[in-house]
Amino acid sequence: MMRKVIAAAFKSKGKRKMKRSELIYTMSFDLNWFTHEGSKKVVEEAEKEGLLKGDEELQPTFDLDDVELDNFKPDLSVLLSRSVTDRIVEEIATKLKKDSREVFSMVNKKQEELGGLVSFSVAALIVAKEAGIDISSYIEEVEKEVFQ
């Protein structure tokens, strides 16, 4: 969902780069999705997830054209409470152009193939790697989740 939020904000302006303040303004006032503070949190989270790069002028780290936005309206509470597994599944779905239910099924199948010896999040990492996704940004977070 975070990828869709970022893509929708940039697409709404027809831009590939925006100043931080303009991105926050776009989400809060132009699109009327979040409060100003909520929009700031979304931008910070997107940066943490590696979806945005830059300092004052931000740009997505992914191709905006790969994101479909049919009648998209985000939910801030869901957006800021997504687990690492949710984010991995979302990235796999985007990369493979599949529905998230299909990806959950793929991850479940991988977990079964491994005899249930790995957690769902580790199985998701394996599926992501097999799909050609760079998983390095997820490893530390999955490790914390698994060994908590």
Sine and cosine of phi, psi and omega as CSV:
sin_phi,cos_phi,sin_psi,cos_psi,sin_omega,cos_omega
0.00,0.00,-0.60,0.80,-0.01,-1.00
-0.87,0.49,-0.65,0.76,0.01,-1.00
-0.87,0.49,-0.65,0.76,0.01,-1.00
-0.92,0.39,-0.65,0.76,0.01,-1.00
-0.86,0.51,-0.76,0.66,-0.03,-1.00
-0.90,0.43,-0.72,0.69,0.00,-1.00
-0.88,0.48,-0.70,0.71,-0.03,-1.00
-0.89,0.45,-0.65,0.76,0.00,-1.00
-0.90,0.44,-0.71,0.70,0.00,-1.00
-0.93,0.36,-0.67,0.74,0.00,-1.00
-0.90,0.43,-0.57,0.82,-0.01,-1.00
-0.89,0.46,-0.45,0.89,0.02,-1.00
-0.99,-0.15,-0.15,0.99,-0.03,-1.00
0.92,0.39,0.54,0.84,-0.07,-1.00
-0.84,-0.54,0.37,-0.93,0.09,-1.00
-0.96,-0.29,-0.24,0.97,0.04,-1.00
-0.65,-0.76,0.58,-0.81,0.07,-1.00
-0.54,-0.84,0.52,-0.85,0.14,-0.99
-0.92,0.40,0.52,-0.85,0.01,-1.00
-0.77,0.63,-0.74,0.68,-0.04,-1.00
-0.89,0.45,-0.59,0.80,0.02,-1.00
-0.94,0.35,-0.63,0.78,0.04,-1.00
-0.89,0.45,-0.71,0.70,0.03,-1.00
-0.89,0.46,-0.71,0.71,0.02,-1.00
-0.88,0.48,-0.68,0.73,-0.01,-1.00
-0.86,0.51,-0.72,0.70,-0.02,-1.00
-0.94,0.34,-0.59,0.81,-0.06,-1.00
-0.99,0.11,-0.69,0.72,-0.15,-0.99
-0.96,-0.27,-0.74,0.67,-0.04,-1.00
-0.93,0.37,-0.76,0.65,-0.03,-1.00
-1.00,-0.01,-0.30,0.95,0.03,-1.00
0.84,0.55,0.66,0.75,-0.03,-1.00
-1.00,0.02,-0.69,0.72,-0.13,-0.99
-0.69,-0.72,0.21,-0.98,0.17,-0.99
-0.94,0.33,0.17,-0.99,0.04,-1.00
-0.86,0.52,-0.71,0.70,0.01,-1.00
-0.90,0.43,-0.65,0.76,0.03,-1.00
-0.88,0.47,-0.66,0.75,0.02,-1.00
-0.89,0.45,-0.64,0.77,0.05,-1.00
-0.88,0.48,-0.68,0.74,0.02,-1.00
-0.90,0.44,-0.63,0.77,0.02,-1.00
-0.89,0.46,-0.71,0.71,0.02,-1.00
-0.88,0.47,-0.70,0.72,0.02,-1.00
-0.88,0.48,-0.69,0.73,-0.01,-1.00
-0.92,0.40,-0.66,0.75,0.02,-1.00
-0.88,0.47,-0.60,0.80,0.06,-1.00
-0.92,0.39,-0.69,0.73,0.02,-1.00
-0.87,0.50,-0.61,0.79,-0.02,-1.00
-0.98,0.18,-0.06,1.00,0.03,-1.00
0.98,0.19,0.34,0.94,0.00,-1.00
-1.00,0.01,-0.27,0.96,0.03,-1.00
-0.78,-0.63,0.58,-0.81,0.09,-1.00
-0.73,-0.69,0.40,-0.92,-0.01,-1.00
0.88,-0.47,0.12,-0.99,0.03,-1.00
-0.97,-0.25,-1.00,0.06,0.04,-1.00
-0.99,0.11,-0.53,0.85,0.06,-1.00
-0.97,-0.24,0.90,-0.43,-0.08,-1.00
-0.97,-0.23,0.51,-0.86,0.10,-0.99
-0.58,-0.82,0.53,-0.85,0.01,-1.00
-0.91,0.41,0.49,-0.87,0.04,-1.00
-1.00,-0.09,0.16,0.99,-0.03,-1.00
-0.74,-0.67,0.25,-0.97,-0.01,-1.00
-0.98,0.19,0.89,-0.46,-0.02,-1.00
-0.86,0.51,-0.52,0.85,-0.04,-1.00
-0.94,0.33,-0.26,0.97,0.03,-1.00
-0.99,0.15,-0.09,1.00,-0.10,-1.00
-0.96,-0.29,0.86,-0.51,0.06,-1.00
-1.00,0.01,0.64,-0.77,-0.15,-0.99
-0.82,-0.57,0.45,0.89,-0.08,-1.00
-0.74,0.67,0.94,-0.34,0.06,-1.00
0.72,0.70,0.69,0.72,-0.07,-1.00
-0.97,0.26,0.74,-0.67,0.09,-1.00
-0.62,-0.79,0.92,-0.38,-0.07,-1.00
-0.98,0.21,0.35,-0.94,0.07,-1.00
-0.88,-0.48,0.91,-0.41,-0.09,-1.00
-0.86,0.52,-0.67,0.74,-0.05,-1.00
-0.90,0.45,-0.63,0.78,0.03,-1.00
-0.95,0.33,-0.67,0.74,-0.06,-1.00
-0.86,0.51,-0.68,0.73,-0.07,-1.00
-1.00,0.03,-0.05,1.00,0.00,-1.00
-0.91,-0.41,0.28,0.96,-0.01,-1.00
-0.94,0.34,0.64,-0.77,0.03,-1.00
-0.99,0.12,0.20,-0.98,0.05,-1.00
-0.88,0.47,-0.60,0.80,0.01,-1.00
-0.90,0.43,-0.66,0.75,0.04,-1.00
-0.86,0.52,-0.67,0.74,-0.02,-1.00
-0.93,0.37,-0.62,0.78,0.03,-1.00
-0.91,0.42,-0.72,0.69,0.00,-1.00
-0.87,0.49,-0.67,0.74,0.02,-1.00
-0.88,0.48,-0.67,0.74,-0.01,-1.00
-0.93,0.38,-0.64,0.77,0.05,-1.00
-0.88,0.47,-0.72,0.70,-0.02,-1.00
-0.87,0.50,-0.67,0.74,0.01,-1.00
-0.91,0.42,-0.73,0.69,-0.05,-1.00
-0.89,0.45,-0.69,0.72,-0.06,-1.00
-1.00,-0.02,-0.02,1.00,-0.04,-1.00
0.81,0.58,0.76,0.65,0.02,-1.00
-0.86,-0.52,0.32,-0.95,0.09,-1.00
-0.96,0.29,0.52,-0.85,-0.03,-1.00
-0.88,0.47,-0.51,0.86,0.05,-1.00
-0.89,0.46,-0.63,0.78,0.04,-1.00
-0.90,0.43,-0.64,0.77,-0.01,-1.00
-0.93,0.38,-0.67,0.74,0.06,-1.00
-0.85,0.52,-0.64,0.77,0.04,-1.00
-0.90,0.44,-0.67,0.74,0.04,-1.00
-0.88,0.48,-0.68,0.74,-0.02,-1.00
-0.93,0.38,-0.67,0.74,0.06,-1.00
-0.86,0.52,-0.69,0.73,0.01,-1.00
-0.88,0.47,-0.69,0.72,0.01,-1.00
-0.88,0.47,-0.66,0.75,0.01,-1.00
-0.89,0.46,-0.66,0.75,0.05,-1.00
-0.91,0.42,-0.68,0.74,0.02,-1.00
-0.85,0.53,-0.52,0.85,-0.02,-1.00
-1.00,-0.03,0.27,0.96,0.09,-1.00
0.93,0.36,0.35,0.94,0.00,-1.00
0.94,0.35,0.28,0.96,-0.06,-1.00
-0.99,0.13,-0.16,0.99,0.02,-1.00
-0.84,-0.54,0.43,-0.90,0.02,-1.00
-0.95,0.32,0.24,-0.97,0.03,-1.00
-0.86,0.51,-0.65,0.76,-0.03,-1.00
-0.92,0.40,-0.58,0.81,0.05,-1.00
-0.93,0.36,-0.67,0.75,0.06,-1.00
-0.87,0.48,-0.62,0.79,0.03,-1.00
-0.89,0.45,-0.64,0.77,0.05,-1.00
-0.88,0.48,-0.67,0.74,-0.02,-1.00
-0.90,0.43,-0.71,0.70,0.02,-1.00
-0.88,0.47,-0.67,0.74,0.02,-1.00
-0.88,0.48,-0.72,0.70,0.01,-1.00
-0.88,0.48,-0.68,0.73,0.02,-1.00
-0.91,0.42,-0.42,0.91,0.03,-1.00
-0.99,0.10,-0.02,1.00,0.04,-1.00
1.00,0.04,0.35,0.94,-0.01,-1.00
-1.00,-0.04,0.66,-0.75,0.09,-1.00
-0.96,0.28,0.92,-0.38,-0.09,-1.00
-0.99,-0.11,0.03,1.00,-0.11,-0.99
-0.85,0.53,-0.54,0.84,-0.03,-1.00
-0.96,0.28,-0.25,0.97,-0.03,-1.00
-0.99,-0.15,-0.37,0.93,-0.18,-0.98
-0.84,0.54,-0.76,0.65,-0.04,-1.00
-0.88,0.48,-0.67,0.75,-0.02,-1.00
-0.93,0.38,-0.65,0.76,0.04,-1.00
-0.92,0.40,-0.64,0.77,0.01,-1.00
-0.86,0.51,-0.71,0.71,0.03,-1.00
-0.88,0.47,-0.66,0.75,-0.01,-1.00
-0.90,0.43,-0.68,0.74,-0.06,-1.00
-0.94,0.33,-0.65,0.76,-0.09,-1.00
-0.99,-0.15,0.29,0.96,0.01,-1.00
-0.96,0.29,0.00,0.00,0.00,0.00
